[in-house]
């Protein structure tokens, strides 16, 4: 099908809806014994606009996007087709992962959880982030903590929080992982301008841009994706003030003892 992103994705989604309605009528009329469809199919356009992952681009966003992509996914989260194009500079793995996660989150995908040692994952992602941002000091301390988690999603969560902190920090980002009762707490703090108290809940909303001190690099959909990942893990995420006077993101995830076998409850 030759069309721009919005037209093409709407046509794919609409075609599935029409097929479902037609086949359902055939089943009701006794012309087909059972519904032959194994899964639903839908498409959505995503892009990177001013460094922010954006869902369902309008004309203004599409015409200025650094990267635009179309994702065709099944209801179970499987990939049918991906088309992604860099309009200027090449995009990296992190940008692609943000767009894919955004598309899956909008499709209602539920993550699969399994035993995960969180400490080594936190330290590894921090080491990778330090390589990408050598101009910032990144201090990471991680105690042992076991959670029920999706490792890929947890890695992306940490990347989102680190990317947000490193872009706004003056010189230093601090990451800590500790356990508090039945919770594993991940804290990512920077020494930048911080977030006003009235905006700390709003930064997790889609498309929200923070105040002028942090303008030009708004949270956009990044922190919205982070909240979706945390909620999929039955956790909570809060924005506050860090020990260095800047912003801090606090993520609490239910911890699991090594003998706990109920990893999906």
C-alpha positions in Angstrom: 0.0 0.0 0.0 1.5 3.4 -1.0 0.4 6.2 1.3 1.7 8.4 4.0 2.0 7.1 7.6 -1.4 8.3 8.9 -3.4 7.1 5.9 -1.6 3.8 5.7 -1.9 2.9 9.4 -5.6 3.9 9.4 -6.2 1.8 6.4 -4.6 -1.3 7.9 -6.5 -0.9 11.2 -9.7 -0.2 9.4 -9.3 -3.2 7.2 -8.9 -5.5 10.2 -12.0 -4.0 11.8 -14.0 -4.5 8.5 -12.7 -8.1 8.2 -13.7 -8.9 11.8 -17.2 -7.5 11.4 -17.7 -9.4 8.1 -16.5 -12.7 9.5 -18.5 -12.3 12.7 -21.6 -11.9 10.5 -20.7 -15.1 8.6 -20.4 -17.0 11.9 -23.8 -15.6 13.1 -25.4 -16.7 9.8 -24.0 -20.2 10.1 -21.8 -19.8 7.0 -18.6 -20.2 9.0 -18.4 -22.7 11.9 -16.1 -20.6 14.1 -14.2 -17.3 14.0 -11.0 -18.1 12.0 -9.1 -15.0 13.2 -6.2 -15.9 15.5 -5.3 -12.4 16.7 -6.2 -8.8 16.1 -4.0 -6.5 13.9 -3.6 -2.7 14.1 -1.1 -0.1 13.0 0.1 3.2 14.4 2.5 5.9 13.4 5.3 7.0 15.8 8.2 9.4 15.5 10.9 11.4 17.2 10.1 15.1 17.2 12.5 17.5 18.9 14.1 14.5 20.7 10.8 13.2 22.0 8.9 10.1 21.0 5.5 11.1 19.6 2.5 8.9 18.9 0.1 9.3 15.9 1.9 12.2 14.3 -0.1 15.0 12.8 1.0 17.0 9.8 3.1 19.5 11.7 4.9 16.8 13.6 5.4 14.5 10.6 6.8 17.3 8.5 9.4 18.2 11.1 10.2 14.8 12.6 13.8 13.6 12.9 12.5 10.1 12.6 9.2 8.7 11.6 8.0 5.1 11.7 4.9 2.9 11.2 4.3 -0.2 13.4 1.9 -3.0 12.5 1.4 -5.1 15.6 -0.9 -8.0 16.7 -3.0 -7.8 19.8 -0.5 -10.1 21.5 2.3 -7.7 20.8 3.8 -9.5 17.9 5.4 -7.6 15.0 3.9 -7.8 11.6 5.7 -5.0 9.9 8.0 -2.1 10.8 8.9 0.8 8.6 11.2 3.5 10.1 13.1 6.3 8.3 15.7 8.8 9.6 14.9 12.2 8.0 18.2 13.7 9.0 20.8 12.1 11.2 20.6 8.3 11.8 18.5 7.3 14.9 19.9 5.0 17.6 18.7 1.9 19.3 17.3 3.9 22.2 15.1 6.0 19.9 13.8 2.9 18.1 13.1 1.2 21.4 11.1 4.2 22.6 9.0 4.2 19.5 8.3 0.5 19.6 7.4 0.5 23.3 5.1 3.5 22.8 3.3 1.6 20.0 3.0 -1.5 22.1 1.8 0.5 25.2 -0.9 2.0 23.1 -2.0 -1.4 21.8 -2.8 -2.6 25.4 0.1 -5.1 25.5 0.7 -6.8 28.9 4.3 -7.5 29.8 5.4 -11.0 30.9 7.1 -11.1 34.2 9.8 -13.4 35.5 12.5 -13.5 38.3 15.0 -10.7 37.7 18.0 -9.6 39.7 17.7 -5.8 39.4 21.1 -4.7 40.7 23.2 -6.0 37.9 20.8 -4.6 35.3 21.0 -1.1 36.9 24.8 -1.1 37.0 25.1 -2.4 33.4 22.8 0.3 32.0 24.6 3.0 34.0 27.9 1.9 32.6 26.5 2.1 29.1 25.0 5.5 29.8 28.3 6.8 31.2 30.0 5.8 27.9 27.4 7.7 25.9 27.7 10.8 28.2 31.3 11.1 29.3 30.8 14.8 30.0 28.6 14.0 33.1 29.6 12.3 36.3 27.4 9.3 36.9 27.5 7.6 40.3 25.6 4.3 40.8 25.2 2.2 43.9 23.0 -0.8 43.7 22.1 -3.2 46.5 20.7 -6.7 45.8 17.0 -6.7 44.9 15.0 -9.4 43.1 11.7 -8.4 41.4 9.2 -10.0 39.0 10.1 -8.1 35.8 10.4 -8.0 32.1 14.2 -7.4 31.6 13.9 -5.6 28.3 11.3 -3.2 29.6 13.2 -2.6 32.9 16.3 -1.7 30.8 14.3 0.7 28.8 12.8 2.2 32.0 16.3 2.8 33.4 17.5 4.3 30.1 14.5 6.7 30.0 15.2 7.9 33.5 18.9 8.2 32.9 18.4 10.0 29.6 16.1 12.5 31.3 18.5 13.1 34.1 21.6 13.4 32.0 20.0 15.9 29.7 19.0 18.2 32.6 22.0 17.7 34.9 24.6 20.4 35.3 27.4 17.9 36.0 26.2 15.0 38.1 23.6 12.2 38.1 23.2 9.8 41.1 21.5 6.4 40.8 20.7 4.2 43.8 18.9 0.9 44.3 17.8 -0.1 47.7 15.2 -2.2 49.4 12.5 -0.8 51.7 10.3 -3.5 53.2 8.6 -5.3 50.3 9.7 -2.7 47.8 12.8 -2.2 45.7 13.4 1.5 45.3 15.3 2.9 42.3 16.2 6.6 42.5 17.7 8.6 39.6 18.6 12.2 40.6 20.4 15.0 38.9 21.8 18.4 40.0 19.9 20.5 37.4 17.1 23.0 37.7 14.6 20.6 39.2 10.9 20.3 38.7 8.4 22.6 40.4 6.2 20.8 42.9 3.0 21.7 40.9 4.4 20.0 37.8 5.7 16.7 39.4 2.7 14.7 38.5 2.1 16.3 35.2 5.5 15.3 33.8 4.2 11.7 33.4 1.3 12.9 31.2 1.6 12.4 27.4 3.1 15.4 25.6 3.5 17.5 28.7 6.4 20.0 28.6 8.0 21.1 31.8 8.8 24.7 32.9 11.2 27.0 31.0 14.2 26.0 33.1 13.9 22.5 31.5 12.3 23.7 28.3 13.5 22.6 24.8 14.0 19.1 26.1 10.6 18.3 27.6 9.7 14.9 29.0 7.2 14.4 26.2 6.3 10.7 26.0 9.5 9.4 27.6 8.3 9.6 31.2 4.8 8.5 30.1 6.4 5.3 28.7 8.3 5.0 32.0 5.1 5.2 34.0 3.5 2.5 31.7 6.4 0.2 32.3 6.3 0.7 36.1 2.5 0.2 36.2 3.0 -3.1 34.2 5.2 -4.2 37.0 2.6 -3.2 39.6 4.8 -0.4 40.9 4.7 3.3 41.3 6.8 6.2 40.1 7.1 9.7 41.6 9.0 12.9 40.8 10.6 14.9 43.6 13.6 16.8 44.7 17.0 15.0 44.8 19.8 15.4 47.4 21.8 17.6 44.9 18.9 20.1 44.6 17.7 18.9 41.2 15.0 16.6 40.1 14.7 13.0 41.3 12.6 10.1 39.9 11.6 7.5 42.5 10.5 4.1 41.2 9.1 1.5 43.7 8.8 -2.1 42.4 7.4 -5.0 44.4 10.4 -7.1 45.6 10.3 -10.9 45.7 12.1 -13.2 48.0 14.2 -15.9 46.2 11.8 -18.6 47.4 8.7 -16.9 46.2 7.3 -18.9 43.2 4.4 -16.6 42.4 6.2 -14.4 39.8 3.1 -13.5 37.8 0.5 -12.7 40.4 
